[in-house]
Amino acid sequence: MAYDKEKIDKYQILKKYFGYETFREGQEVLIDSILRGQDVLGIMPTGAGKSLCYQVPALLLSGITLVISPLISLMKDQVQALNQVGIHAAFINSTLTDTQISKALQLAANGQYKIIYVAPERLETYEFMEFSKQVEISMVTVDEAHCISQWGQDFRPSYMKIVQFIKMLPNRPVISAFTATATKTVKEDILCILGLDHPQILVTGFDRKNLYFGVEKPKKKDAFILEYIKNHMSESGIIYCATRKNVDAVYEMLNQNGILVTKYHAGLSSEARKVNQDDFIYDTKPVIVATNAFGMGIDKSNVRYVLHYNMPQSLEDYYQQAGRAGRDGEEAECILLYSPQDVMINRLLLESKENYSEFAPEELYAIRERDEERLKTMTYYCITPNCLREYILHYFGERDILECGNCSNCLKEYEEFDMTEAASKILSCIAECRQRYGINVIAGTVCGNATAKLREYGVFSLESFGMLKEMSEAKVKQLINQMLVEKIVFLTNDKYTLLKLGSLAKEVQQGNKKVIIKVAKDSLLEAESTTATPSVKYKKAEILNSKGLELFGSLRELRSMIARGEGMPPYIIFSDKTLVDMCVKMPFEREEMLQVSGVGENKFEKFGEQFLERIRAFTGGIKDKYYFGTMGEASAMSTTSDKKEPKTKTKTKLLKQEFHTTKEMEDNITYTEKCLISYLVNQLNELRDSETMKKISGAELARWMAEEGYIAEVFEDGRRKKVVTPKGAEAGIVIGLRMSEKGTEYEDYYYEESAQRMLVKHLL
């Protein structure tokens, strides 16, 4: 491994191919280390420029750089971008035929390619191993390096092949590893498993200052999203959903309301996914609704918002997905729409994870525990009243910032209340109930709710029954949530999530620890948000005056026209930030254009003259002021984004009462000989007063039946199996077969008429 420092240096590479004068924070440290022959680990947030850290040295090293990536979309996107700036690169993955792979490897062996992207599964193939032994490999770059750790949120067993591949090489290359999300445990795993030799470790910080973080709890998510997008019609955004069904539903809702929208999930054909992805990337349809299968490696720089229709399974997943907003450094919004039902949806998704089958039974329990802990951490993010940015940074091991001033919690005004006495009473109730119940039962007990459910549980005779009857059930649940966040109590990792006393419970009961809750001023604890957060002002409107914005629109139109002709995404031609800088610096000649941020020599040769002609035509050859302030201020603003716009507070409404049946509802239920729980639940929800009463879910009824011993689940061969107990069989519950959409048979509970009537009586 060697490079000729005198021939060309890293700054020439940076300017010539990428169009930048200086490196971003941390990039130069990693590049210099690689060029010295030192292994590196870079933990840098999405949009921080990780790819440049290995692409620049790859051009200076004498041999080939292999970039190992699990993402086919990333490979294609990165290779296309590199070739456009004049860097010869290729990828090797399952989308190529054997002939195409052989041709690519032959060209690489002849010195055609400096960078080759390869899927980890390809490392073990005979042809690739023979190729690797015959050429000089200067560096092996492991992208998405968290995938090598079983504690990573996206562990892939195929990544273990990297270690064996490196050992097989005749000469050990430099190893560079990069990831956007890694806790301390994952970082240690990467260092150990990859065997990095005295590496340069760089953590640039996880904070993305240009991103606004928000958690909203709207009564109607569809209405929130539609209103939000209508307020952001000129901007591009992603809406993430937990399931394909939700993706299809949200897509149809937006499409019917005239939104230019497309969708992406694994249920679509590969051809449809490609067409839809291109429609989004090329801004033909600026809004996309997708599952988390979308976006990895898609370097679309002008995404102005990322909305989450459902809560993700982990904070790592959320931060990675949210990080696809604002990759150009401009301000963007990341808003998560939370409802308690999201937790149940994610538990079901975790149980059906495809890679669970890859683990031995003795490993499965630990992995499930890990996933449940991640889900809890994500849930607490959604319910904490504290700074959301601080919560994220603390999770990834960074220093506390207390308040960021740019998240939904920091922008609310709160009053603090000492709730230690009430918290102590709740802890006493949990202990008196012998830690056998979940949040709903405990909250109902301390509030003194005279329901049939609590009567059957026998809690009316407890000393703690009604101890907090002056508080609403919603307030009690809010207090319990706060205690969960502070780890005073915890929830079990089984399906029924029982509430248990934590290590700090005794401290609270003895008066050695206070429990403080923060209540938003002018709102009740049980309020739910019903309106979308207003838009963050887009940065270009702060930099450019009306003439500048008009020129920006003209340049953007030209960029789209060129992109269609070249068959590539508009942002690969020039980013929005580069177009803004053109409007500020007003280049008329080649040398002036090369001073624009993001314009390198290669890109100028391809596209520069067309943009110069458009600028000259628009201005009539007269240089005028198309920006606010001085040129230095405007130019600096066009490449940074530190200023935050104030957000407007959300409106609030009261929560509805918990579901219960009435005599009138009971009289109007249609019972059948045998049905699924969903049939009964749908009837109950249709018969309720939707203005005053919450819905009931099948999951709630299933939890109650499990607690009462009617049904159960057992592990067999590492998987859960549904079981009807003798008590359940006597009540009229049976196991039957169902057919999935894919044609797979599976077992589910069916309820005879006697069981249906029992459930209705329980809800009275």
Buried (B, 14 or more C-beta within 10 A) or exposed (E): BEBEEEEEBBBEBBBBBBBBEEBBEBBBBBBBBBBEBBBBBBBBBBBBBBBBBBBBBBBBBEBBBBBBBBBBBBBBBBBBBBBBBBBBBBBBBEEBEEEEBEEBBEBBEEEEBBBBBBBBBBBEBEEBBEBBEEBEBBBBBBBBBBBBBBBBBBBBEBBBBBBEBBEEBEEBBBBBBBBBBBBEBBBEBBBEBBEBEEBBBBBBBBBBBBBBBBBBBBEEBBBBBBBBBEEBEEBBBBBBBBBBEBBBBBBEBBBEEEBBBBBBBEBBEEEBBBEBBBBBBBBBBBBBBBBBBBBBBBBBBBBBBBBBBBBBBBBBBBBBBBBBBBBBBBBBBBBBBBBBBBBBBBBEBBBEEEEBEBBEEEEBEEBBEBBBEBBBBBBBBBBBBBBBBBBBBBBBBBEEBEBBEBBBBBBBEBEEBEBBEBBBBBBBBBBBBEBBBBBBBBBBBBBBBEBEBBEEBEBEEBEBBBBBEEBBBBBBBBBBBBBBBBEBBBBEBEBBBBBBBBEBBEEBBEEEBEBEBBBBEEBBBBBBBBBBBBBBEBBBEBBBBEBBBEBBEBBBEBBBEBBEEBEBBBBBBBBBBBBBBBBBBBBBEBEBBBEBBBBBBBBBEBBBEBBBEBBBEBBEEEEEBBBBBEEEEBBBBBBBBEEBBEBEBBEBBEBBEBBBBBEEBBEEBEBEEBBBBEBBBBBBBEBBEEEEBBBBBBBBBBBBBBBBEBBBBEEEEBBEEBBBBEEBBEBBBEBEEEEEEEEEEEEEBBBBEEBBBBBBEBBE
